[in-house]
Amino acid sequence: MTSTPPIPAKLAWLAAAATKATQETASLGGLRGEINQWKANPACTDAIEAAMKIVGSGSSFDPNTYKTKISAQVVGDHVVLKFSKGETDGVNFYWRKKGETVWKFLSRDTNSPYNDHTPLTTPGVPEVREYQAYGVLDDAQIGQPSDIVSVTFAG
């Protein structure tokens, strides 16, 4: 099977999305550092924090290291993929048959579970399928790949 090369517009979009994610991470990190300095000032009271809406300890969410959790289970004629999206907007699912090296994009979903109704490659021949997912934030894929989960799907 031959694959088609990515079109220039898609490459430009991917580069822009990566730049945006990097800028967002840097900006949020700088802002959090600034707010932490304000909160450390002895003159900063609970009332001032509430008025500035900076109450709380902040989030430990890091889009660069985020790793979604998924599970897969065969239910009847399809595979049910459950996921937790945490602080992301959703997940991108990928799949492959066991032994293959190339992951194929399956779908993006924002509400768990996702039902995979992809038919068997060869009708009547069960196959072991592997699934993996990435978090999605502001329409950009982020973080690290989930652990790979496998199921034997018989159609």
Buried (B, 14 or more C-beta within 10 A) or exposed (E): EEEEEEEEEEEEBEEEBEEEBEEBBEEBEEEEEEBEEEBEEEEBEEEEBEEEEBEEEEEEBEBEEBEBBBBBEBEEEBBBBEBEBBEBBBBBBBBBEEEEEEBEEBBBBEEBBBEBEEEBEEEEEEBEBBBBBBBBBEEBBBBEBBEBBEBEBEB
